[in-house]
Amino acid sequence: MSGARAPRPKPSTQPPTSVSKPARKARQDASSDFAETPRTPIWRRIPLVAMGISVAVVLTGAAAAQPILDAATRAEVAEAYLVRPLGYIAIAPVSDVLDTLTLLSGRQHVALLAGVLLLFALSRGWQAFRGTVSWRQHLVASAVLLLGIVVTYAAAAIMPRPMAALAADNANLVKIDFHSHTTASHDGHQGVEELREWHRRAGYDVAFVTDHAAVSAAERGMANNPNPAGAGVTLLQGIETSWAGEHVSIPGAQRIYKGALTENLANVDTQGLRLSSLVPGREPVVIWNHPRQLGRLAPATGPGTAGIRALEIVNGAPKDIDRVRANRELIVEMAQDVNMALVSGSDNHGFGRTTPAWTLMLIVGWRGANSDELAREIDRVLRDGRYGATKVVERRVADPGASAVVLALSVLTIPVRMMTTLSTDERVAWLIWIWLVVALRWTMRRRRANTTA
């Protein structure tokens, strides 16, 4: 029949097909792809610290300064220049930071650490206020910071690494360290040949071994000296002793000028020094190390007189850096008034891989001399040449002077001064290392996220 309805299909008697769990999960995952997921704020995805340091490295290049300067006049130096070996540049961020720490004074270390801890406390306080981290995370971060500080300072003191060295094109310029120590001193931590190697890597030609009340290591060092002197680093004998509560050193004491010290070599024998100074042109050269109270020791007044004949204007010991820097102008004034030479001393005791200064002295033909001839000529230049006979070349570092404000801002001023002394090669190395670290952190986070997923 044309008007008849089509028969309805009979309902299926088969049970509904069940969907497997893997299939359901696949459908859920597919649908979740279209779901809106929260995104990390852009300011948290940008490496702000890395960008800030990179900008500082680039911008400080506009105020670049020579990494060395004349310690007396604070002017730039034309006679010499600082050489950074390839290994030094390859790890420039490590080299520059550890050098800077080594050259800081005691109060600068305190101010720098206080600034670091203050910035850290402010950062963690802000995070605690926002409730973004737990107390356990605060404790872990604090432990990591303290460990980082300890490791950094330990590395500055004992980690072997390439050293920046002073170089000069004039072959007649001698680069001298007038103050260094070996294990023969009660506070020394290196043998005499280790001391020689340290000075070689720092660019010295001559180093006086001035142990406390001892000359044994200096004599051993002289026995192994190159001949002629220009064939390597020449170690010369000296001694550090006390005089009226001050520290002085006498090049050649117990080798050339016997009788100027007490029997135990711990003090200057005033009467013996007068007798040793009676012959004009043969007077012992007494160098006043890191002067504590200017005026306490009298300068020599002329030929045949006893007294101070040279002043230390730079010293590398952290406990003495502040004192010498504070008295710098008075030291220069005294040296000019009495026509006295200025010298520098690393005061190296076996720690650190950088030196604060070098003393330049012009001695024609010194490279062909033997050790004793060179020692006598250095004595003569100090004795007769007096002020102007030497030039002390110092590493440029942040110096707060007498300003309490600048000292309080050490956490900022010290890094900025360090960056202004970077060479172009060092700046490039800094930028490479900064973004390598950023890339490494990004890669590790991606792998961690993929593993979690």
Helices and strands as residue ranges (DSSP letters): H 21-32, H 42-45, H 48-59, G 60-63, E 68-70, E 80-83, H 86-90, H 92-102, H 106-130, H 135-158, E 165-168, E 173-180, H 192-201, E 206-209, H 216-223, G 229-231, E 234-237, E 240-243, E 246-249, H 270-276, E 286-288, E 308-315, H 318-326, H 328-338, E 341-345, E 357-362, G 366-368, H 371-380, I 381-385, E 390-395, H 404-408, H 410-420, H 424-452
